[in-house]
Amino acid sequence: MPSIIMQCVDQTAFYYALNHARRTNKNGAALTSAEAVTIEIAEAFRQFYAMRPNTPFDTAKAMFFKDHCKMYLAKDGKKVTGGFFILDGELRSVFTNQSGMGNWLVQWAVREGAKRLDCFDGYLPNFYKRLGFTEVKRVENWAHGGPDVVFMELTQ
């Protein structure tokens, strides 16, 4: 179990750890790439900043990463053992590099404001259900024959 979880001040550390997890974890291919996450976050920040035209850029950026986009890495010493980020209440890109950490990471994410998520059907919907999430929607996978995409919200 990791000894510490910390909010990333340097977002590139999160992106690096996410891409490492994509390359090395058994189910890593199911994780969103760091490049796609970067684009999503940039678009979310663009919209956030557009709604605050009189706010200095650095101030808006600090506000965005404090309240709207929180990135976390779990570490055991210098070794990254997992991570996740929350974008406007949505839990995204949960990954673990060590068995048995998923519950702890998701519980931490909920304490930090995660209220909803989406995942592929299979193991994950039941995993998240045990942690207080309820399925609210299901759509067919865009990849023919792939598992459905399940949308869930926190019910606790």
C-alpha positions in Angstrom: 0.0 0.0 0.0 1.4 3.5 -0.8 2.4 5.7 2.0 1.2 8.9 0.6 -1.2 10.4 -2.0 -0.6 13.9 -3.2 -2.2 16.4 -5.5 0.1 17.1 -8.5 1.5 20.6 -8.8 3.3 19.6 -12.0 0.7 18.1 -14.3 3.4 16.6 -16.5 4.2 14.1 -13.6 0.6 12.8 -13.9 0.8 12.5 -17.7 4.0 10.6 -17.5 2.7 8.2 -14.8 -0.5 7.7 -16.8 1.3 6.8 -20.0 3.6 4.5 -18.0 0.6 2.7 -16.6 -0.9 2.4 -20.2 2.3 0.7 -21.3 2.9 -1.6 -18.4 -0.4 -2.5 -16.7 -2.3 -5.6 -17.8 -5.4 -3.5 -18.7 -3.5 -0.4 -19.5 -4.8 -0.1 -23.1 -8.2 0.7 -21.6 -6.8 3.9 -20.0 -7.1 7.2 -21.8 -3.8 8.3 -23.2 -2.0 11.3 -21.6 -2.3 13.1 -25.0 -6.1 12.8 -25.0 -6.3 13.8 -21.3 -4.1 16.9 -22.1 -6.5 17.9 -24.9 -9.6 17.4 -22.7 -8.1 19.4 -19.9 -7.0 22.2 -22.2 -10.5 22.5 -23.7 -12.0 22.5 -20.2 -9.6 25.2 -19.1 -10.3 27.2 -22.3 -14.0 27.2 -21.4 -13.3 28.0 -17.8 -11.1 30.9 -18.7 -13.5 32.3 -21.3 -16.1 32.7 -18.5 -13.6 34.8 -16.6 -12.4 37.4 -19.1 -11.1 39.9 -16.5 -9.1 37.3 -14.5 -5.4 37.2 -15.1 -4.3 34.0 -16.8 -2.1 32.8 -14.0 -4.8 33.4 -11.5 -7.4 31.6 -13.6 -5.0 28.7 -14.1 -4.4 28.4 -10.3 -8.2 28.5 -9.7 -8.8 25.8 -12.3 -6.3 23.4 -11.0 -7.3 24.0 -7.4 -11.1 23.6 -7.8 -12.0 22.2 -11.2 -9.2 19.8 -12.2 -7.4 17.9 -9.5 -4.7 15.4 -10.4 -3.4 12.9 -7.8 -0.6 10.4 -7.6 -0.1 7.8 -5.0 3.5 7.1 -4.1 5.5 4.6 -2.1 8.8 6.5 -1.7 9.6 7.7 -5.2 7.7 4.9 -6.9 4.3 5.9 -8.3 1.8 3.2 -7.3 -1.4 4.7 -8.8 -3.3 7.9 -9.6 -6.5 9.5 -10.9 -7.8 12.9 -11.7 -11.1 14.7 -11.2 -12.4 17.1 -13.8 -15.5 19.0 -12.7 -16.7 16.2 -10.4 -16.0 13.4 -12.9 -13.5 10.7 -11.8 -11.1 10.0 -14.7 -8.2 7.8 -15.5 -8.0 5.7 -12.3 -4.9 3.5 -12.5 -2.9 1.3 -10.2 0.6 -0.1 -10.5 0.1 -2.2 -7.4 -2.6 -4.7 -6.6 -5.2 -3.9 -3.9 -5.1 -0.1 -4.2 -8.3 0.5 -6.2 -10.7 0.9 -3.3 -8.3 3.3 -1.5 -7.8 5.5 -4.6 -11.6 5.7 -5.4 -12.4 6.5 -1.7 -9.8 9.3 -1.8 -11.3 10.6 -5.1 -14.8 10.7 -3.5 -13.4 12.7 -0.6 -11.9 15.1 -3.1 -15.1 15.7 -5.0 -15.6 12.8 -7.5 -19.4 12.4 -8.1 -19.6 10.6 -11.4 -17.6 8.4 -13.8 -17.8 6.2 -16.8 -16.2 2.8 -17.4 -16.3 -0.2 -19.6 -18.7 -3.0 -18.7 -17.2 -6.1 -17.1 -15.4 -5.9 -13.8 -15.5 -2.2 -13.2 -19.3 -1.4 -12.8 -19.5 -3.9 -9.9 -16.3 -2.6 -8.4 -17.6 1.0 -8.4 -21.0 -0.1 -7.2 -19.4 -1.5 -4.0 -17.9 1.9 -3.5 -21.3 3.8 -3.7 -21.8 4.4 -7.4 -25.0 3.5 -9.3 -25.4 3.0 -13.0 -27.4 5.8 -14.6 -26.8 5.2 -18.3 -25.3 2.6 -20.6 -24.3 3.0 -24.3 -23.0 0.7 -26.9 -19.2 0.8 -27.4 -18.0 2.7 -30.4 -15.7 -0.2 -31.2 -17.9 -3.0 -32.7 -18.0 -5.9 -30.2 -16.4 -4.0 -27.4 -18.0 -3.8 -23.9 -20.7 -1.2 -23.3 -19.8 2.1 -21.7 -21.4 2.4 -18.3 -22.1 5.8 -16.7 -22.3 5.9 -12.9 -23.0 8.5 -10.2 -22.3 8.5 -6.5 -25.3 7.6 -4.5 -23.9 8.1 -1.0 
